[in-house]
Amino acid sequence: MGNRKWVAETFGSEKNGTMRCSLRPILFLAVCSLLLLLFTYLYVTTEDDAVLEEKKRWAQEVAKQELQLKLNVQSFQGLNPINISYQYLTSIPPLRKTYLAIGLCSVKRAKKNYLLDTLTSIFTQSNEEELKEMVVVVHLVDFDMGWNAHVAKEIASKFVMQIALGRLILIHVPRDMYPPLEGLKRNYNDPEVRVKFRSKQNVDYAFLMNFCANLSTYYLMLEDDVQCAKSFFTAIKKFLAENKNLYWVTLEFSKLGFIGKLYHSSDLPRLAHFLLLFYQEMPCDWLFTYFYRLLVQHDVKSYRPSLFQHIGLYSSFQGSANHLKDDDFQEDVQVADNPPAEFFTSIATFENYYASYAYSTTGYFWGKSPVATDYFTVVFSEAVRIARVKVKTGSYDRPTDYLRSGRLSLGQNWSKDNKDCEQYLHIGSFSSHFDKKGIEIRAKFPIKCVKITVTESQTEWLIIQTVNIWTVP
């Protein structure tokens, strides 16, 4: 009864057959969706590996078809922010809407606290023009008000200017606004203390997102123990500008946990509702995955290189060791120009890991066992002067799928008949990675083709993760 009463009080009370925020269709939709997804999980965990993958695909397809039939998108849109009482520990929200709101929750840790380091990284890795278009919101989620006051004082003394300019806001939600955190469901055989921690974490995130819903156009979620890449804001903004036609619900700028996840701010009210409805069911990262699938984003959409790195050595849960690192992180991200181009390869492509994906920031090319003389060629729409070329093969998940022996060449005089350039200048041989600057000194002509040639056959498959081109200004 406690949970049911809290839901009614939070989302609205029933009067004359209606509920504020149209809760009934939302509950029906969410329950149907979650049951179907849970069915997918439970159904496939009892089979051996040989049939598990096939049944998993089948179950997911059934779930997807059911969702398509039962999902009334209109009932899951147009939700308003939830009426929550927030305490401002520093300044009030900015008067104007910004481009990007960055949100993070922070709780008292048993060992080292990384919040000040994280805030320092956000502000020092951004220039003045970038800072004008962002606001950082920190939700201090500990119920120890003495700790919250101490941390707020530390932040206020270190980030005076950012607070004065409305670029940094500290908030807290009183304990009496939270749903019951005792006697919760013991899903997945988690101990009670773990269930309480992850359930409260879901509510913490929901309250933070609910607060940020009207602050900006986009919302970026971070954790309180991260390091940021230099000019991460510009990299995100440039990616969004170049992918205006891409449908997405969640974009990942780090592959770890809930670090670097980007949302449309217009989606935050429904995500907050979703987290609150299922706060005690499962961990937040599972719910976030179900959320974007519910809104028909079928796969992970990630940006490379990662713009955020996990720096914490101890978890916020009982101070347990946590040494997770993102191997795709680059602190000094230099955004490539990558002029418009077509792609040609003689390497047999695996499924839909197309050659063009190596030239984007959201995928990679994956080919089957290349042989000597196989090629991968980038052909520019217009010939360009090139200053730098960078190629990265292999991946963290499949470390053996890298190029053992290759050659990179720059070409001119494109032949439509042969679909190749007629003249090439050899720039360098490489294994795994290639990165060369100052190319314009050797190649003083406009370049039409960048060609990677396999010089030794290999049995291992080949992942070309990135091909990045910087042109002469």
C-alpha positions, -999 to +999 in steps of 0.1 A: +000+000+000+029+024+007+042+023-028+007+026-043-001+056-020+032+073-030+025+069-067-009+084-063+004+114-043+033+120-067+015+117-101-019+130-090-050+118-073-080+102-090-110+125-094-141+120-116-125+091-134-093+110-145-058+112-132-033+140-136-007+132-163-030+104-177-015+078-154-037+049-163-026+046-199+010+052-189+009+025-163-008+000-187+018+008-214+048+006-191+036-026-174+029-044-207+063-033-220+083-043-190+065-077-187+074-084-223+110-074-218+112-094-186+097-124-204+125-121-230+151-122-202+136-150-182+127-171-212+162-173-225+182-178-193+174-215-190+187-227-223+222-238-232+244-216-254+236-234-286+199-224-287+200-194-264+209-169-291+182-181-315+155-181-289+166-147-276+161-133-311+127-149-314+116-137-280+128-102-287+110-101-321+078-113-304+082-086-277+088-060-304+057-070-324+036-069-292+049-035-283+042-022-318+006-033-315+000-021-279+021+010-278+001+041-282+028+066-286+005+095-279-001+082-244+036+083-237+042+118-250+033+152-237+040+144-201+047+173-179+074+175-152+064+161-119+056+185-091+086+181-068+098+204-041+135+212-047+158+229-022+184+252-038+217+249-021+234+276-042+218+297-070+185+296-088+181+282-124+193+304-153+168+329-167+173+317-203+173+283-219+207+269-227+219+244-253+231+218-229+224+209-193+248+185-176+234+166-147+250+145-120+240+130-087+264+128-058+262+109-025+285+106+005+311+079-002+327+056+023+362+065+009+373+092-015+349+117-030+355+128-066+328+155-071+351+185-070+375+168-094+346+161-118+334+197-117+369+210-122+372+189-153+339+200-167+348+237-164+385+236-172+380+214-203+355+240-217+363+275-231+343+306-224+322+303-255+313+267-246+305+276-210+280+303-222+259+275-237+258+251-208+245+247-172+257+221-147+232+208-122+244+188-092+218+168-072+232+161-037+213+130-029+225+121+006+200+123+034+227+136+057+220+173+055+252+181+074+272+164+046+252+182+019+258+216+036+296+209+039+299+199+002+278+228-009+301+252+010+332+236-006+317+240-041+305+275-034+340+286-024+358+269-053+334+278-081+323+313-072+322+327-107+304+298-122+277+300-095+274+338-099+269+334-137+242+307-132+263+280-148+264+258-117+233+248-096+232+226-065+198+211-055+185+186-030+152+168-027+139+163+009+136+127+021+098+130+025+095+133-013+109+099-018+089+067-022+093+039+003+128+025+004+123-003+028+106-037+022+112-035-015+111-064-040+141-087-038+145-091-076+175-110-089+183-123-054+200-090-046+206-084-008+182-059+008+209-033+011+217-035-026+180-033-036+176-002-014+207+015-030+198+009-066+161+018-060+170+051-044+195+057-073+166+054-098+146+080-079+177+103-075+181+103-113+144+108-119+143+138-097+174+153-113+161+148-149+127+162-139+144+193-126+165+197-158+136+192-182+131+229-191+167+241-187+181+233-222+177+217-256+198+187-247+206+169-215+239+151-207+241+126-178+274+122-160+285+105-128+304+123-101+337+106-107+346+114-143+373+132-164+362+151-195+379+154-228+390+188-239+362+207-257+337+178-253+309+203-257+321+213-292+325+176-302+289+169-291+275+199-308+294+192-340+281+156-341+245+167-336+248+193-364+262+167-388+235+141-379+203+161-380+184+133-398+195+106-374+167+093-352+179+087-316+166+086-281+199+081-263+234+089-276+264+074-258+296+094-255+311+069-232+304+031-230+306+029-192+276+029-169+255+060-171+284+083-181+281+105-211+245+096-221+228+123-241+190+129-243+166+154-258+154+175-229+119+171-242+122+133-233+132+139-197+097+141-182+087+107-196+121+092-186+116+106-151+081+090-150+095+057-163+122+055-136+098+063-108+072+038-119+098+010-119+123+023-094+123-009-073+123-034-102+158-033-116+191-012-118+190+021-137+212+010-166+187-018-175+158+007-173+176+032-195+181+005-221+144-005-220+135+032-223+152+038-256+139+005-270+104+015-259+107+046-281+118+025-311+156+031-310+166-004-319+203-004-312+231+015-293+241+047-309+276+056-297+302+082-305+339+075-308+363+083-293+347+084-259+346+119-244+344+109-207+365+086-185+357+070-152+383+080-126+368+067-094+386+038-077+359+031-051+321+027-058+295+049-041+279+015-030+297+005+003+331+018-010+338-014-030+367-013-055+358-002-090+386+001-116+365+003-147+381+023-175+370+032-210+397+022-235+381+045-262+386+076-242+408+104-256+415+134-234+425+157-263+399+151-289+407+167-322+375+166-343+384+154-378+371+172-409+362+141-429+351+157-461+321+141-480+332+108-496+323+074-510+338+041-500+351+011-519+365-022-505+374-056-518+371-071-483+340-092-477+318-072-454+303-089-423+265-083-421+258-045-419+292-033-407+296-012-438+327+006-450+311+040-445+309+033-407+346+036-403+343+072-415+316+081-390+316+084-352+289+059-346+301+026-360+330+007-376+337-015-406+340-052-400+353-075-428+362-112-431+398-124-433+415-100-457+441-113-482+471-095-496+462-068-522+427-063-506+419-026-503+398-001-484+395+032-503+380+066-493+371+086-524+363+123-518+335+141-536+359+169-543+397+166-542+412+182-511+446+191-495+452+168-466+472+177-434+467+145-414+454+110-417+446+087-387+435+051-390+426+028-361+419-009-365+408-036-340+386-030-309+386-036-272+359-063-275+377-080-304+414-072-299+426-098-325+406-082-354+433-056-364+453-051-395+486-070-393+503-054-422+491-026-444+501+004-465+485+038-468+486+058-500+472+090-514+458+092-549+448+115-577+432+113-612+401+093-604+389+068-630+352+061-630+357+030-651+382+014-627+367+030-596+402+039-584+428+066-586+454+062-614+483+076-595+493+070-558+519+084-534+529+059-507+528+076-473+536+048-449+533+012-438+516+002-406+502-024-383+471-018-362+472+020-361+484+048-384+487+085-376+507+109-396+507+147-396+523+172-420+511+153-450+507+185-470+545+189-471+549+156-491+516+156-510+513+191-524+486+181-549+448+179-543+440+144-531+410+124-544+417+090-528+430+076-495+437+040-499+446+013-473+461-018-489+465-051-471+501-063-477+499-097-459+470-121-458+456-129-423+431-154-410+417-130-384+389-107-394+394-070-397+378-041-379+386-006-392+373+014-363+381+049-376+395+067-407+399+103-398+410+131-422+421+166-414+423+190-443+446+220-449+429+252-437 
